[in-house]
């Protein structure tokens, strides 16, 4: 990853503000899954489209410390 776009950074900040369960999953509405989640880099965010939820990967957690 050479850099992260401002839109991707904003999408990750939204995830950081969202309530998460004990395993780190944040539930998403359909509009969020359709419009915001695709902006989140796959190496930083694990996506479960079937259950409509997302969580940070280990690499995403490290980056989140600097956002």
C-alpha distance (Angstrom), angle and dihedral (degrees) to the residues before:
residue distance angle dihedral
X1 . . .
X2 3.80 . .
X3 3.78 96.0 .
X4 3.73 143.3 -34.1
X5 3.77 124.5 -108.8
X6 3.77 122.1 -120.7
X7 3.82 89.7 -115.5
X8 3.81 90.8 53.8
X9 3.80 90.5 47.9
X10 3.80 90.5 51.6
X11 3.83 90.4 49.0
X12 3.81 90.7 51.8
X13 3.81 91.3 48.5
X14 3.80 88.4 53.4
X15 3.81 89.1 54.0
X16 3.81 90.9 49.5
X17 3.82 90.7 54.9
X18 3.82 93.0 48.4
X19 3.80 122.0 96.8
X20 3.80 111.8 -105.0
X21 3.79 133.8 -164.4
X22 3.81 124.4 -120.3
X23 3.81 91.0 -83.1
X24 3.81 92.3 52.1
X25 3.82 97.4 -105.3
X26 3.81 118.1 144.5
X27 3.80 117.7 -158.4
X28 3.80 115.4 -128.7
X29 3.77 132.9 -158.5
X30 3.80 119.2 -126.3
X31 3.84 93.4 -102.6
X32 3.82 90.4 51.5
X33 3.82 91.9 48.2
X34 3.80 90.9 48.6
X35 3.81 100.1 42.8
X36 3.81 111.8 19.2
X37 3.81 106.4 29.9
X38 3.83 93.5 59.8
X39 3.82 87.4 61.6
X40 3.80 90.6 60.4
X41 3.83 113.0 93.6
X42 3.82 113.6 -115.5
X43 3.80 92.6 -132.3
X44 3.82 90.3 57.9
X45 3.80 102.6 38.2
X46 3.79 131.6 43.4
X47 3.80 109.9 -144.9
X48 3.80 126.5 -155.9
X49 3.78 102.5 -173.8
X50 3.80 93.7 175.0
X51 3.82 92.5 59.2
X52 3.85 91.8 32.5
X53 3.79 95.4 -125.0
X54 3.81 140.0 119.3
X55 3.81 138.0 -164.7
X56 3.77 137.4 -178.6
X57 3.79 120.0 -95.5
X58 3.81 118.7 -135.4
X59 3.80 88.7 -93.9
X60 3.81 89.7 48.8
X61 3.80 90.9 52.7
X62 3.80 90.5 54.7
X63 3.81 91.6 49.8
X64 3.82 91.1 46.2
X65 3.81 89.2 63.2
X66 3.81 87.6 65.8
X67 3.82 100.5 44.0
